[in-house]
Amino acid sequence: MRTVVRRVGTAPRARGSASGQSCPDIFELSDGNFAVIGYDATPELEGELPPDAARAADERIVVITRATLVQARDDIPSA
C-alpha cells in the first residue's frame, strides 16, 4: 500500500494561503512517485497537448501554481 512520505516544498500557509485548506501541494510517496494536489484542467487543456502526448482514461491534467513547483525544486531528489 502506497503512503505519503513527506511534503515536497513549502506548505500552503507558508506560501500565503490564508486558510491552508485548498491550495496546490506536492507529496513524495512511499513508492518513489509523487502526488499533486491542484485543480483539474483536463477539459481546458486536453486539446492543447502536443501530438506525442496522451492521457489515459484514468488520468487527469492537474495544474499547480508556478510558486508551488519552484519552491519544491530543492526538495525533489535528482535520482
Buried (B, 14 or more C-beta within 10 A) or exposed (E): EEEEEEBBBBEBEEBEBEEEEEBBBBBBEEEEEEEBBBBEEEEEEEEEEEEEEEEEEEEBBBBBBEEBBEBBEEEEEEE
